[in-house]
Amino acid sequence: MQIVDRFLQRVFFLLNRLFGARPGLRAVMLVCLYSVVLAGALIAAYLLRWDFSIPQSYVEQCLWLLVPVVVCKLLLLGSFGQFRAMLSYFSLHDFACIVVSNAVATAAMFVVWLFTTEGAAPPRGVILIDNILAVGGLAAVRLGLRILHNRSIRIAESPGRVFSRAVIIGAGDTGSALVNDLLTKPGFGVVPAFFLDDDPKKWGRQLHGIRIFGPIEKLPEMAQIEKVSEAILTMPGAGPRKVAEVIRLAQYAGLKTSIVPSFTQLAAGQVQVNRFRPVELEDLLGREPAVLDSESIDELIRDRVVMVTGAGGSIGSELCRQIAARKPKQLLLVDQSEVQLFQIEQELVSRTEEGVCQALVADVLDTARIHEIFGRYRPSVVFHAAAHKHVFMMERQPAEAVKNNFVGTHRLAQAARSFGVERFVLISTDKAINPTSVMGATKRLAEYAIQAAQSSPGNKTKFMAVRFGNVLGSSGSVIPIFKRQIAAGGPVTVTHPEVTRYFMTIPEAVGLVLQAATMGEGGEVFVLDMGTPMKIVNVARQLIQLSGFKPDVDIEIKFIGLRPGEKLYEELQHRGENLDRTAHSRVMRLRSEPIGREVFEACVSELAGAVYSLDDDDLKLLIKKYVPEYTPHLSTAKSALEGGENAKALPEAGTGNAATEAAGAPAETATGGEEEKAAPEENGGAETDAADSPRQSTSAVGS
């Protein structure tokens, strides 16, 4: 067998040297090869027509017609581009070109046969047989070259390679494309063994020579019979329930599970079908894609200058991606972190025309720099995603949260109003609802700021805010923390067995933010439908299972208690707020009374002047003066002075519906879904304490 392999590899090497030479020589070689095939087809047609005993007169006719018939067919093949085709690849398009070019030649010979004297054209039987043999001969040559090419690759790329056998879940277009790649490109190290599909019409059939068995429920049974070690889900449109079902069956069968990219990623050209990957938690917790009014979003973005603050962060970078895809006149990427800013800029420059993306290093608290940006670029739409979001970190340094989240938003909103921005969208958080953390309270103050800007005399800008919970896959997500803990052998630390959070994917959240931006008339606070809350302990269990371990057997789950500022549950609205439906089912509008202008001006003056003159507890109490629903976490001494109203832990504060990832522990801990010690924190403009947080900036609250 090895001798045959080496011989085939050598043959293909020689053919590749011949046909891969200079274009002129390659064309001559192809003309010669095709001429031999076409001439042989015509001669064989005469032989078959007369049972290998050709009358002398027809022998002369065959020799006389040989050259014009072959030349005519070569010209037709050339007109269909068959001398430019790659010989090592043979597709249905190439086959169709061969069939049509020969059909035209056959039709021409029939016309000659009908309207000329006998002898000017072959007999009808010869014409038909010649057409069949010519098509078959050319197709066989091309197919043979492709087989040699694929066989050569297998030999060259996989000496001694150990291949894993895989079951392909889904015998559709995606499954077909994946199997074709796996069969022709052994570099993946995976051999497709069989298909499983829920469509009964496909059962018992074959696709690329691979048998299609019954429904997905047969996975454990067939895996044992066929001795497979991996399951690949090739259903990009499969919802979380279907993915969870496949995972459950694969785990029962002891199989490694992979999945192809989503339709969104495939359509955007971000990945290819053959780039299958391990199943992630996002595949299990995601929702059906939200249907967006693309026309209204395009109208908001196209041919306009759009500015995104916190552009290097989780939400900010996704905002930039989706905005860039909608053809803005210019996209201003504003962030204090040059490292993250450089990364998103490099990603987008390859997708946009030159000069569309402008990466601008700026601090939202640097009024002179912000005014210079507004004056130079004149943005029409501003998405303000820069913020400090780390709950526990901001509890220890509330002045930074006040300065960046509140004062920074206020100054940016005033600049937007002064320079005539059409729309200003604040990325807010569900932690601004009845807050128990400084982070949440300062984001509530940021909402005050945009409502105050809306009611300013002479204002023409439409200000609005969008609240939502934490998102999957962000830099501050609990999932990377859980993964590190699992990789270290555990334990996986969760704050409380009853902690629940909402989960959204970053693309869904950003798409709905853009949708909400088209709806605002000024002064609104929009709330996104975040789906069904989940217990964080269940999320931890699922992630442990996806990693191939058993919860509480291989990996311990440890409860460590809530930390300052955290809630058991997140809420959808403040007391006194009412939710109204909008034209989009996943976007709701809040109705509430904005803070009075005089009160707001006093709030800005007092808080901005007190950020470094008050200690942490006094600053939190000052915030509570303007955000009455805020329940601050104070030191023991201050709590005693305040009559014990503010208990040190406040573990049960904030009951209601949930918001996002939470779980944590002192060094490697996820807490309340916000960014933890190892995760970067959004700056968006304010200085951060280098001892507590890296100087990096992400883009959305709760990301």
LOVOBA-400479 format. One record per residue (C-alpha): x, y, z; residue in one letter. Coordinates in steps of 0.05 Angstrom, whole numbers, plus 5000, padded with zeros to 4 digits. Layout:
XYZa...
This chain:
500050005000m505750475016q508850334948i502150514914v501751154955d508751364937r507351214863f500951624863l504452194899q509952184847r504952174789v501252764817f507753124829f509753044756l502853254732l503053854777n509854044749r507053984678l500454344688f503054834739g508355114691a508055784655r500955964631p502755894557g505755204565l500054994611r494955194557a498754794504v498854184550m491454244563l489854314488v493853674475c490453294531l483353514512y484853374438s486752664454v480352554494v475852874441l479152514383a478651854421g471251974435a469752084361l473651474338i470351044393a463551294371a464751034299y467250374327l461250274372l456350484318r458849924271w460649424325d468149524314f467549374239s467250054206i465850074130p471650364091q467650974069s466151164141y473451054161v475251594111e469552034136q471951954208c479052154191l476652744149w472053004204l476852874262l480553534260v474654024249p470353674302v476053694354v477854414338v470554634343c469854304411k476454594436l474155294417l467555184454l471154924516l475755524514g469756004509s467055684573f473655804610g475755084615q482955234598f483355714657r480155234708a484354924763m485054194742l485753934814s478654194830y472553944792f465854244810s458654204784l459954864749h465754554711d461653944693f455954394668a460954774623c463354114593i456153874581v453854534549v459954614505s459253904478n451753994470a452854604426v457854214384a452953624378t447354094357a451854394304a453453704276m445953544274f444654184235v450153994185v447253294180w440253574165l441954094113f447953814076t449553224032t451352544059e458552524084g458953244109a457053024179a457352364218p451151924223p446152084278r448251494321g455551704317v453652424337i449852194399l455151684420i460652194410d457152694454n456452194511i463551944506l466552644500a462852894562v464552264600g471852274579g473053004596l469452924663a473452284679a480052644665v478253234710r475552784765l481652334761g486252934769l482253164830r482552474861i490052454850l490653154881h486652954943n490352294950r496952654945s494953145000i492852585045r499552245036i503552875045a499853175104e498252575146s504252105154p502951705217g497152165237r491951885284v484952065259f478852125304s472251855278r466452345285a458952325278v456152925240i449653185271i445553495214g445753265141a444253945111g448354425069d452954595127t454153855144g455353705070s460454265064a464054045128l464453315108v467053505039n472653905073d474153355122l474652835067l479153255022t483353595076k486253095125p489853645162g483853695208f485152995234g477752805234v474352265193v466752315186p463751635203a456251755194f450752275197f444852345244l438952775224d431852865249d428952885178d426052185162p426752325087k434252295093k434751655133w438351085097g441351545044r448551755033q451952435029l459052445000h459051695011g457351765085i451151405110r445451795142i442451415199f436351585242g434652155289p439352485338i436552065395e440451475366k447051815382l449051385442p447150735407e450550895340m456751185374a458050515407q456750125343i461050575298e466550695350k466551455344v469951925393s467152595372e460452915354a460253535310i453853945309l452954235239t446354605249m448255355253p441055555265g440055065323a437255395385g439855295456p434954725469r437354315410k444654455428v443254245500a439953605476e445953425433v450753575491i446753135538r446752545489l454052635472a456052665545q452052035558y455851695501a462551965526g463852385463l467553025454k462853545425t464254095374s459854585337i460254985272v459655735274p452956095275s449356335213f451057055233t458556905235q458256505170l454357045133a459057595158a465057205132g468157195201q469256445200v468655855152q464455235158v470454795171n472555205232r468554785280f470054925354r468354635422p461354785448v461455395493e456655595548l454056155502e451255615456d447055345513l444756005543l443456415481g436656585453r433456595385e436457185346p432557835353a429258075289v431558795278l428759345235d435059395193s432259945149e431260425207s438160255237i441460365169d437961035164e440861225232l447961015214i449161055139r453161645113d453561955183r459162085231v458261625291v462261655356m463161075405v466461185473t469460585507g470560325437a475759815459g471259455509g466458885502s460159265484i463859855452g467859415405s461559035383e458059705373l463759905327c463259245288r455859305276q456160045260i461959945212a457859425174a452459945161r456760415121k457761035165p461161645134k466061615192q466661205255l470161525314l473161015363l474361375429v477761035487d482961185540q486360505532s490860535471e492059785473v484759605466q483560175417l489159925372f486159225372q479159435349i482059925299e486259375267q480258925264e475959445229l480759765180v480659125138s473059155134r472159885118t474560385067e480760785082e479461365130g472661125155v475160885224c478761405266q481961155331a482161725381l485561655449v481562095496a479062155568d471762345573v473662795632l478463185589d473563715567t478564065521a480163415484r472763225478i470963915451h476763865401e474063185376i466863445370f469264075335g473663715285r469263115267y462163375282r458962695301p451562615289s450562015335v454261865400v454061195437f457061285506h459460605530a465460815571a464660695646a467560395709h463559755720k467159325771h462359285829v467059085885f472859515861m468460135858m465959995928e473060105952r474160745912q467361075901p470461745881a472861425816e465961165801a462761845814v467962195772k467861745712n460861475709n457062095730f461462715720v464362425655g457462285627t454962975646h460763325612r460262895550l452763025545a453863775552q459063755496a454263355452a448763865464r453464455450s455764165384f448863975359g449363215362v442862905336e442562295382r446262115446f445461405473v447961225543l449460495556i446660395626s445759785670t440359415708d444659525770k442260255768a435559995791i434760055867n442360025871p446259705928t452959865896s456660515881v457360285809m449860215802g448360865838a453161265794t450060975732k443361195758r446361895766l448861835694a441561715673e439762355711y445162715670a442362535602i435162695625q437563375650a441163505584a434763335548q430863865586s436264405579s433765055547p434865055472g436964325469n436063985401k439563325417t435562705431k438462395494f436661695516m439261115558a438960365548v439159895609r440959165605f444458635646g451158305638n453157975573v456357315556l463357305529g465557985556s472158135589s468758155656g464457545647s464157015701v465556475649i473056605640p473856605715i470155945721f474555655666k480855845701r478355535765q476354895729i483154865694a486454925762a482454345788g477454755828g474054955869p469255375828v466955935874t459856195873v457556755918t450856465939h446655855919p440656305903e444156835862v440756915794t442657345735r440157495665y444457295606f444957635538m450057535482t454058145462i451458165389p444158125413e445058675465a448459135415v443359005361g437759185409l441559815431v441860035359l434459875352q432760285414a436960865388a432260915328t426060955373m428061505422g424862185418e428862465476g429262335551g427361595549e430461035588v429760385549f430159695581v432059085541l428358425549d433757995579m430157335576g429656845634t434356915694p438756325712m441956105776k449356215774i450655545808v447155205749n451555595701v457655345738a455054625735r453954665660q460954955648l464054405690i460353885649q462454205583l469654165607s468853405614g468253375690f462753205740k460453755787p461653625861d465452985841v471353205799d470553945812i467954245877e463054825877i464255275937k459655815963f463256415992i457756916007g455657575975l460658145975r459258885987p454759185934g452158525907e444858305901k441557635901l436957865845y437058435795e430858845780e427559135719l424959795744q425260295802h419460395848r415060915814g417260715744e412660385694n414659965634l411260065567d411759635505r414959915442t414559705369a419959185384h418158605429s424958605464r425459355477v421259685532m420660415550r420660675622l416061235643r418461625704s419162345728e426062635714p429962975770i428663715776g433664175742r435464555805e436363915843v440763635788f445164245785e446164205861a447763465853c453163595801v456164165841s456263795907e458663115881l463863385834a466763815889g466663265941a469862675905v476562755941y474463176001s469962646033l471661956057d468561356023d462661286071d460862026070d461162035994l456461435991k451661786038l451962405994l450161975933i444261695972k441862415983k440662465908y439061735895v434261575952p433160855931e440660715938y442560255996t449960386008p454759916041h458160296097l463660136146s461559856214t463060506250a459060926201k453360426201s452960486277a452861246272l447261206221e443060806269g444560136237g440560276175e446060056130n448459376151a455459206130k453758626085a446458756064l446258066032p438858056017e438458755987a435058795920g429958255911t426758195845g428657925777n435857785760a441258085717a447457705699t453557315717e455657245789a460056815829a466456955862g472156875910a477457335936p483057245884a479556875828e472357035841t466357245800a461857715837t455057935814g457057855742g461458475742e468758475725e473158145776e480258235799k483357925737a478758255688a480058935655p475759505677e472660045635e475660725643n472561115587g476261715613g477461725688a483961555721e483960885758t488160665816d493860245786a494259845850a487159605841d485659595767s489259565700p488660205659r484159875608q477360055583s471659625562t465059835537s458759655572a456059615641v455558895663g459558635605s
